[in-house]
Amino acid sequence: MSVNQFVKNFSKNVQYLRQKNDLTQAEMAAIIGISVSTLRRLETAHPDARVHCVMLDRVCDHFGISADVMLRERLEKMDG
């Protein structure tokens, strides 16, 4: 799997978890420790969005999901 696919999966999973848990972008950004504008870029897999280990760790810890699942799987397909 390519790095771009990992980033895309992470981006879509962050957005999915935010929406599934009825969180605003501001609330999710606070959980991850990033600005709302950075979260917007992350959720759309914007080319300049960077996935840092700290972001990944915080999302995984908060929602109780492994990093492997966050990067390799699409959560919406797993819940479906």
N, C-alpha and C positions, 0 to 999 in steps of 0.2 A: 504494500500500500504506500502511496506517495505521501510526502509531507503535506502537499496541498489537500489531499483527501482527509488527512488527520485534522487539518485546520477547518475544513468545511464541515466535517462531522461535529467537531467541538462547537463550532459556531451555531449550527442548527440545533444541537442539543442544549446549549445555553438558552437559546430562544424558546425552545420547547419547554424546558423546565420552568422558565420564568412564567410563561403563559399558563402552563398546567397548574402552577401554584399561585395563580392570580397575583403575581408581583408586578409592580410598575418597573419601568426601566431604571428609575432612580433607586428603588429598593434593591433590585438585582445588582446594580452597579455598586451599591454600598456593601453588599454581601461579598462581592469579588474584590472590592477595594480599588475600583477604577472610576473614572468619570463617566457620566451618561453618554457623552459623545464617543468615548472609546467603546462603550458597550454597543452603541448603535453600529459602529464600524465592525465590531466583532460579530454581532448577530447577522450581519449581511455578508460576512466573509470578505469584507472590503480588502483589496490588495495590500493596504498599509496596516491592516490590523495584525498585531503580533500576539501570539498565544504564549504567555510566559508560564513557567512552571508554577509560580505563585498563584496565578489565576486558576490554573487547572486544579491545584491542590485545594484552594478555597471552595471551588464549586463542588468538587468531589466530597470534601468533608461535610459541607453544608447539606448536601442532598443524599449522602451515603451511597455514592456510586464510585466504582473503581475507575481509575484513570484509563485503564485498558478499554473499558466499555465506552467511556466518554469520547475516546479517540477513534475507536474502530467500528462502533455501532451507531445506528440512528435510533434513538430512544422511542420516537414516535412509532416506528415500525415494530418495536418490541412490545409496546403497550397495546397495539392495534389488535 
